[in-house]
Amino acid sequence: MTKAPYHIVLFPDGNRRWARKNGLSIFDGYWQGYRNLKRLCGWCQKSGVKILTAFGFSSENWQRPKEQINFLMEFFKKTLTDQENRENFQKEKLRVRIIGQKEKLPKSLQEIIFQVEDKTKNNKRFCLNLGVSYGGKWDIVQAVKEIAKKRIPLEKISEKLIAQYLSTAGLPDPDLIIRAGGEKRLSNFLLWQAAYSELYFSDKLWPDFSEKDFKMAIRDYRERQRRFGK
């Protein structure tokens, strides 16, 4: 392959471990990880990547301590309402989509998400998807439920049809999944969509993941031959 991946999925793992390692609070770790995510968006665009889907907060993360959950909900609010970010969304023609169980989020955050998605829906240069209260199993189940509600005949149900009811409907499946932080698993993220994605794991904690590390992942991807089971 000579082309860059069109759609990349990111697991920005290791923010809390990075903070502890550097004698900081875990909340400082999240902020550092967020700054690196902004840098990654720029690296992606320079490399020709068109879609980035980042793991933000899983459906299982609701089991974390309440203090952490409250912080993350406020964290999402601040980053989505930041004036500089909003200006850059339009300047860079960047579309923002939030995938996940939005109904579980605080009402105030739901309203902010609606505003950001609506204002950026016509931006075509780059798409940033954030998984918030998202789970891969949930995504498949909710798609099946929607199909059942419409009483679609069994003979018309296909993989293509199910994909149209997933939270990523309209987007191509990811070409490359990058996971920082040393873990080597999918953690219930985009299970259906990742069926034939290439996987790349880095031992770097996410805040330490550099543009050089990103280029290594892209180079590794380009050296692979994708067969899709053929």
N, C-alpha and C positions, 0 to 999 in steps of 0.2 A: 504493500500500500504506500502511496506517496502523499495522499491527502490527509489533512488533519481530521480528527473525529468531528462529526457534525454536532453530536450531542454528548456531553460529558455529565456524569453523575459524580458528586463529591460527598465523601464522608469526612467532614472536618473534625476528626477525632483528636483528643488529647489536650483540649483547652484547660481542663481542670488539673490534669497532671502537670502541664507546663507551668501553671500558676504555683502549684505546690513546690515544684522543682526550683522556681525562682523566688520563693519566699513571699508570694503575693496571694491575695484572696482569689477564690475561684471566679469571682465576678470580674476581676481584672483579666483573668484568663479568657473569659468570654469576649470581652471588649477587644483584646488583642487578636482573637480568632476572627472577629468581625472585620477588623482592619485588614487582615490577610485575605478574607473573602473578597473585599473590594479590590484588592490588588489582583486577585485571581481573575476577576471579571475582565480586567485590562489585559492580562496575559492571554486569556481565551480569545479575545477579540483580535489581538495581534497575530494569533496563530491560525485564525480562520474558523474557530469554533463558533457556532451560531446559537447553541442552547446549553445552558448550565443549570442543572438541577441539584440543589444542595440540601442535604439532610439537616434539618434545624431542630425539630422537637418531635419525638415519636409518640405514638399512642401509648407506649409503655412508660414514657417519661413522666406521665401523670402520677406515677408511684413515687417520684422523688420527694425529698423534703419540701414542705410548703414554702419555705423561704426561697428555695431555688426556683420553684415554679413561679412564684410571684415576681421574682427578679426577671425571669425570662419573658414573662408576659409584658412587663414594662419595657424590657430591652427591645422586644419586637416593635412596640409602639414607638419608641424613640427613634429607632433606625428607619422605620417607614415614614415617620413624619419629619425627619430631619430635612431642613430646607435645602441644604447643599445636595443631599441625595435626590430630592425631588427635581431639582434643577438639572442634575446630571442625567436622570432618567429621560428627560425630554431632549437634552443636548445630545446624548449618545444614542437616541432613538431606542431605548431599552424598555422592553416590556417586562412587567413583574406579575407573576402569578403565584398564588399561595395554594398548595394542594394539601388536602387533609380534612379532618372533621372540624370544619370551621364553627359549627354550632356549639362545640365544647369550649370555645374560646370566650373570653370576656366580651360582653356586648360592645364596649368601647373599641376593642381591638378589631372586632368584626367590621365595625363601621369604617375604621381606618383602612382595612384590607380592601373593602369595597371601593373606597375612594381611589386608592392607588391603582387597583386593577382597572378601574374604569378610565382613569386618566392616561394610562399607558397602553391601553388595549390596541391602539393603532400603530404603536411603535414596532418596526419590523427588523431593525438591524441586529438586535440581540435579544434573547429571551432568558430571563432569570426566574427559575421556579424554586420556591422555598417550601420544603415539606414541614408543615407545622401541625402537630397532632395527627400525624400521618402514620399509617401502618399498611404494609403490603397486603396482608390477609384481609384487613378491613376493606381495602380498595376493591379487591376481587368480590367480596361478599356484597358490598353495596352495589356493584355493577350488576350482579346476578339478581338482586332484589329489584332494581329498576327494570330489568328485562322482564322479570316475573310480573311486575305491576302492569306492564303493557301487554301481557298475555301474548307474547310473540310465539308463533308456532315453533315446536321443537326443531323441525327440519330447517328453519331459517337461522337457528342459533349456531354461530361459528366463532372462531377465534377473532376474526375481523369485527364481528358484531360486538363481542364482549369488549374489545379494545375501545370501541366507540363510547362505552359507558364508564370507562375508568376515569380517574381524576386527571389523567394526562391526555385525554381525548384530543386528537388533532395534532399531537406531537409525535415525531418518529421515536422509536425505541432508542435507548442510549447505546452509543457505540463503545464507549469506554467508561469504566467505573474506577475512580481513584479513591483509595481509602488511606488516609494518613493515620498516624498514631500506633502502628504496629499490630492492630487487630486484623484478622483475616476472616471476615464473615459479612453477610449481607444485612444482618440485623433487621429483617422484616421490612426492607425498603425496596419499593418497586420490584417486587418478586416476579410478577407477570412480565413486566417490561424488560427485565434484565436477563431473559432466557438465553440470549446469545451475545450478551455484552462481553467485551474483553475486560479482564480484571487486572488492576495494578495496585499493589500494596507498598506503602512506604513506612519505614520505622520512625520517620520524623514526626514529632508532635506537631499538630496543625499550625500553631503560631510560628514554628520554626521552618515550615515548608516554604521553600523559596522558588523563585522563578526558574532557577537552575534545576530544581527537583521536578518542577512542572514540565520543563523541556525534556528531561529524562523520561518522563511518563509518555509524552507524545512520541518521542523517538522509539521507545519500546513498542508502542502501539503500531507505528508505521512498519516495524520489522515483522509483524505477525501476519499470518494469512488466515483470513476469516472464511470459513466454509459453511457456516450455518447448517451443520449436520450433513452436508452433501459429501 
